[in-house]
Amino acid sequence: MKVVPGIDPARVPKHVACVMDGNGRWAQQRGLKRTDGHAAGEEALLQSIYAAQDVGVEWLTVYAFSTENWKRPISEVRFLMRLNEMILIRRLDELNERGIRIRFLGRQDHRVPGRLLREFNRAAEVTKDNKSLTLTFAFNYGGRAELIDAMKRMIDDGVSSSSIDEKQVRRYLYHPDMPDPDLVVRTSGEYRISNFLLWELAYSELVFTDVLWPDFSADHLYDAIRTFQERDRRFGKINTSGLKPRRARAKVAATT
Ligand code: FPP
């Protein structure tokens, strides 16, 4: 595992989730098409995956297409379908060799092209035994849709209302074994969740950066992890350790 100055290896977030926002604005600033920005986002995505893996993150979830993104112009929607398919085709061997497990998170409905779903299923099958990092593509994903799908399946299964608690709801999420994100990073200066992992991020730390997604690099991810390590996560309790996270971080910085 890579030692990064200022990051305490013992408190690296287990699950990081990213909202990869700002590709369109990055392209517009350069007089390019929005789709050129998405294409440029592929490199930032790969950098983030490897940087996360290097520092010991075990789960990385990226918001690649939301249930609301169908409202974008059809040409952009088609481009994003094709881009994700090409990323899976081009990068599968490399990701697999690095021990990365790939998963799809979202609604596998008729709107997602069959060839893209086949690539997602192939990638998931090929990498299913990998243990290093689980890379989840939230695709045709909406937090509300996930909860609606969970409720429908609970009713179809005849789950009684008296047995519904948090554990029961989790069993009906798309990936019940996925731990909740510890850290959510959103790029491009927007301060919202946009229907991402609504149930799962109840206690996640949120970090927002003005950097546009194609410019997002390993260093930006490490900055977000440093910010995460400065936060005091209480989960509704009070902090009894007496040690402020900022002081803990200063101790780490002094020793690295
Ligand atoms: C949510 O904001 C952001 C997303 C769902 C990310 C979309 C990401 C891409 C289209 C690019 C994916 C890039 C690669 C390299 C695969 P929103 O814009 O849907 O929501 P908002 O309208 O609230 O801002």
Boltz pocket constraint, residues with backbone or C-beta under 6 A from the ligand:
constraints:
  - pocket:
      binder: B
      contacts: [[A, 19], [A, 20], [A, 21], [A, 23], [A, 38], [A, 39], [A, 41], [A, 42], [A, 45], [A, 63], [A, 64], [A, 65], [A, 66], [A, 68], [A, 69], [A, 80], [A, 83], [A, 84], [A, 190], [A, 192], [A, 193], [A, 194]]
      max_distance: 6.0
